[in-house]
């Protein structure tokens, strides 16, 4: 895999190497969720990239353990308790953690975005053409009610359709299911699930099975291509373990560059690691979709933050996207 470093990363590395010896951990604990969105992290795990960069920074045989979690609540609890060093998930989770922990020893900030990737609300009832057609007979699967990316997107769509005072109008229709379980329930017509706010590859799989169809996209709600998932950590880990943090960032940069350089190889790794039933061609069709971009640069996250602040979900409002991220992203063009 090719080494690719941003100018901000090179500056960070120089400062770290000049900073003298510090106590560093012998193990990094990271987590990811399910789906194509986490491809860069899967490549980091598969290629032991964090371990490689840790060796280059003089950390010796750093152990990296990866957990697979189906929703944000367990991820957030583990991070704040200190049993996890790097968490991953949707933009709303990062914003919530940032606001909740701002000014504390465990203050949470983002390490980088994982991608711009559309989520789509897939429904099974042919007569449903928009969220206005949803009713009490519908059950919409999201990874976690109230707090997941998909749950927030539904609220933002409701606010846009009926006004801010009605943003929770569709909340009673949502149920918590991981993406794989929601896919199974929707395809098998079991569990009374009539909809799924799905991310790739699940959204693509569902749309390929009529009468399942999409009625809404996250890009429609947010006004264009937008960050789907991000990686975050605590200021405590960032400050106390600068070389370990730098090793993780370097691995993250390398994995992202590898995805963009050779999507076929990345798709092969995803297929092997996820044990998906999709063919290589099907995965490549998704990855080559212009709507999907693998990048560490965040996009349109402030729109979500503003909605969450306006509706009382967070107390602190970021002045800019940079407030939500550590300095390794400083100076990136195009962030928003």
C-alpha positions in Angstrom: 0.0 0.0 0.0 1.2 3.5 -0.8 2.1 6.0 1.9 0.2 9.2 1.5 0.5 12.0 4.0 -1.2 15.4 4.2 0.8 18.5 5.1 -1.0 18.7 8.4 0.0 15.1 9.1 3.7 15.8 8.4 3.5 18.8 10.7 2.0 16.7 13.5 4.6 13.9 13.0 7.4 16.4 13.2 6.1 17.9 16.5 5.7 14.4 17.9 9.2 13.3 17.1 10.6 16.5 18.6 8.6 16.1 21.7 10.8 13.7 23.6 10.1 10.3 25.1 6.7 9.7 26.7 4.9 6.7 28.2 2.9 5.1 25.4 0.4 2.2 25.6 1.2 -1.4 24.7 -2.2 -1.9 23.2 -4.7 0.2 21.1 -8.4 -0.8 21.3 -10.5 0.3 18.3 -14.0 -0.5 17.1 -16.0 -0.5 13.9 -19.5 -1.2 12.9 -21.0 -3.0 9.9 -20.9 -2.1 6.2 -18.9 -0.8 3.4 -18.5 2.5 5.2 -15.9 1.0 7.4 -13.7 -0.3 4.6 -10.6 1.8 5.5 -10.7 0.5 9.1 -11.0 -3.1 7.8 -7.9 -2.5 5.6 -6.1 -1.1 8.7 -7.0 -4.3 10.6 -6.3 -6.7 7.7 -2.9 -5.2 6.8 -1.9 -4.5 10.4 -1.1 -0.9 9.4 -1.3 0.6 12.8 1.3 -1.9 14.0 3.5 -1.1 11.1 3.4 2.7 11.7 3.9 2.1 15.5 7.1 0.2 14.7 8.3 3.1 12.5 7.6 5.6 15.4 9.7 3.5 17.8 6.8 2.0 19.8 7.9 -1.6 19.3 5.3 -4.4 19.1 2.1 -2.4 19.7 -1.0 -4.7 19.9 -4.1 -3.5 18.2 -7.5 -5.1 19.0 -10.6 -4.5 16.9 -14.2 -4.9 18.2 -17.3 -5.1 16.0 -20.3 -3.3 17.4 -23.8 -2.9 15.9 -24.7 0.6 17.2 -23.5 3.8 18.8 -24.6 3.3 22.4 -22.2 0.5 23.3 -19.4 2.3 21.4 -19.9 5.6 23.3 -20.1 3.9 26.7 -16.9 1.9 26.0 -15.0 5.1 24.9 -16.1 7.2 27.9 -15.3 4.4 30.4 -11.8 4.1 29.0 -12.2 0.6 27.7 -12.0 1.8 24.0 -9.4 4.2 22.5 -11.0 4.8 19.1 -14.7 4.7 18.3 -16.5 4.9 15.0 -20.0 5.7 13.9 -22.2 8.4 12.6 -21.9 12.2 12.7 -24.6 12.6 15.3 -22.7 10.4 17.8 -19.5 12.5 17.4 -21.4 15.7 17.8 -23.2 14.4 20.9 -20.0 13.2 22.5 -18.2 16.4 21.6 -20.8 18.6 23.2 -21.2 16.3 26.3 -17.5 16.1 27.1 -16.3 19.5 26.0 -13.9 21.0 28.6 -13.4 17.7 30.4 -10.4 15.3 30.6 -12.2 12.9 28.4 -13.2 15.5 25.7 -14.0 13.7 22.5 -13.0 14.9 19.1 -12.9 13.4 15.6 -9.8 11.8 14.1 -11.2 11.9 10.5 -14.1 11.2 8.3 -14.5 7.8 6.7 -16.4 8.8 3.6 -19.2 10.7 1.9 -21.8 8.0 1.5 -25.6 8.2 1.0 -28.0 6.5 3.3 -31.5 5.7 1.9 -34.9 5.0 3.5 -35.9 1.7 1.8 -39.6 0.7 2.2 -41.5 -2.4 1.3 -45.0 -1.0 0.7 -45.4 0.0 -3.0 -47.9 2.8 -2.1 -45.4 4.6 0.1 -43.8 7.3 -2.1 -42.6 9.7 0.7 -42.4 10.0 4.4 -45.9 11.6 4.3 -47.3 8.2 3.3 -45.9 6.4 6.4 -48.4 5.4 9.1 -48.8 3.5 12.3 -48.6 0.2 10.4 -44.9 0.9 9.5 -41.8 -0.1 11.4 -38.6 1.6 10.3 -35.3 -0.1 11.3 -32.5 2.2 12.4 -29.3 1.1 14.2 -30.3 2.8 17.4 -33.6 4.8 18.0 -33.1 8.5 18.8 -29.3 8.6 18.7 -28.1 6.9 15.5 -27.4 8.7 12.2 -30.5 7.2 10.6 -32.7 8.2 13.5 -31.4 11.8 13.3 -31.9 11.9 9.6 -35.6 10.8 10.0 -36.0 13.6 12.5 -34.4 16.2 10.2 -36.6 15.0 7.4 -39.7 15.3 9.6 -38.7 18.8 10.7 -38.2 19.8 7.0 -41.6 18.4 6.1 -43.8 19.5 9.1 -41.7 22.0 11.0 -39.2 21.9 13.8 -41.9 21.4 16.4 -42.8 18.1 14.7 -39.3 16.7 14.3 -40.2 13.7 16.5 -43.3 12.9 14.5 -41.9 9.7 13.0 -39.9 8.5 16.0 -42.6 6.1 17.2 -42.2 4.2 13.9 -38.5 3.5 14.5 -37.0 0.3 16.0 -33.4 -0.6 16.7 -31.8 -3.2 14.5 -28.2 -3.6 13.2 -28.0 -3.2 9.4 -27.5 -7.0 8.8 -30.5 -7.9 10.9 -32.7 -5.2 9.3 -31.7 -6.4 5.9 -32.7 -10.0 6.8 -36.0 -8.9 8.4 -36.9 -6.7 5.4 -36.1 -9.3 2.8 -37.8 -12.2 4.7 -40.8 -10.0 5.5 -40.5 -11.1 9.1 -40.8 -9.1 12.3 -43.2 -6.5 10.9 -40.4 -4.4 9.5 -41.6 -2.3 6.6 -38.6 0.0 6.2 -34.9 0.3 6.8 -32.8 3.5 6.7 -29.9 1.6 5.2 -26.3 2.3 4.3 -24.3 0.6 1.5 -24.0 -2.2 0.8 -27.4 -3.0 2.4 -29.2 -0.2 0.6 -28.0 -1.5 -2.8 -29.0 -5.1 -1.9 -32.5 -4.0 -0.8 -33.2 -1.8 -3.9 -32.3 -4.8 -6.1 -35.4 -6.7 -4.6 -38.7 -5.1 -5.8 -41.1 -4.0 -4.5 -38.5 -2.6 -2.1 -37.7 1.0 -3.1 -36.0 4.1 -1.8 -38.1 7.1 -0.9 -35.5 9.4 0.7 -31.7 9.9 0.7 -29.5 11.5 3.3 -28.1 13.7 0.6 -31.5 15.1 0.0 -31.9 15.9 3.7 -28.5 17.4 4.0 -28.4 19.3 0.8 -25.7 17.3 -1.0 -22.8 14.8 -0.5 -22.2 14.5 3.2 -20.0 12.6 5.6 -21.6 9.4 6.8 -19.3 8.0 9.4 -16.3 9.3 11.4 -13.6 8.0 13.7 -13.1 9.7 17.1 -11.0 9.5 20.2 -10.6 11.2 23.6 -8.3 14.1 24.4 -6.9 12.1 27.2 -5.7 9.4 24.7 -4.6 12.0 22.2 -2.6 14.0 24.7 -1.1 11.2 26.7 -0.2 8.9 23.8 1.0 11.2 20.9 3.0 8.5 19.1 0.3 5.9 19.3 -2.3 8.4 18.1 0.1 9.4 15.2 0.5 5.7 14.3 -3.2 5.3 14.1 -3.6 8.5 11.9 -0.8 7.4 9.6 -2.5 4.0 9.2 -5.8 5.7 8.5 -4.3 7.9 5.9 -2.6 4.9 4.2 -5.7 2.8 4.2 -7.8 5.6 2.7 -5.2 6.1 0.0 -5.2 2.4 -0.7 -9.0 2.3 -1.2 -8.8 5.1 -3.8 -5.7 3.7 -5.5 -7.0 0.1 -6.0 -10.7 -0.3 -5.4 -10.7 -3.9 -6.7 -8.1 -5.0 -4.1 -10.1 -3.1 -1.4 -13.3 -4.8 -2.5 -11.6 -8.2 -2.4 -10.5 -7.5 1.1 -14.0 -6.4 2.1 -15.6 -9.5 0.6 -13.2 -11.8 2.4 -13.5 -10.1 5.8 -17.2 -9.4 5.8 -18.1 -12.8 4.2 -20.7 -11.0 2.1 -22.7 -12.8 -0.5 -22.2 -10.0 -3.0 -19.9 -10.5 -6.0 -16.8 -8.5 -6.6 -18.5 -6.8 -9.5 -21.4 -5.8 -7.3 -19.1 -4.3 -4.7 -17.1 -2.4 -7.4 -20.3 -1.0 -8.8 -21.0 0.5 -5.4 -17.5 1.8 -4.8 -17.4 3.4 -8.2 -20.7 5.2 -7.7 -19.9 8.9 -7.9 -22.1 9.4 -4.8 -19.6 7.4 -2.7 -16.2 9.1 -1.9 -13.6 7.7 0.5 -12.0 10.7 2.3 -10.9 11.8 5.7 -12.2 15.3 5.0 -15.6 16.0 6.7 -18.5 17.5 4.7 -21.8 19.0 5.8 -21.5 18.0 9.4 -22.4 21.5 10.7 -25.9 21.1 9.3 -26.5 18.2 11.6 -24.9 20.0 14.5 -27.1 23.0 14.0 -30.2 20.9 13.9 -29.2 19.1 17.1 -28.5 22.4 18.9 -31.8 23.9 17.6 -33.8 21.0 18.9 -32.0 20.9 22.3 -30.1 17.7 21.6 -26.8 19.3 22.4 -25.9 22.3 24.6 -22.7 23.3 22.9 -22.7 24.5 19.3 -19.5 24.2 17.2 -18.4 27.4 15.5 -16.9 25.4 12.6 -16.2 21.9 11.6 -12.6 22.2 12.9 -13.9 22.5 16.5 -15.1 18.9 16.2 -11.8 17.4 15.1 -8.2 17.1 16.4 -5.5 19.1 14.7 -4.3 16.4 12.3 -7.1 17.6 10.0 -6.2 21.2 10.3 -5.7 23.0 6.9 -7.7 20.5 4.9 -9.5 22.2 2.0 -13.2 21.5 1.4 -14.2 20.7 5.0 -17.6 21.9 6.1 
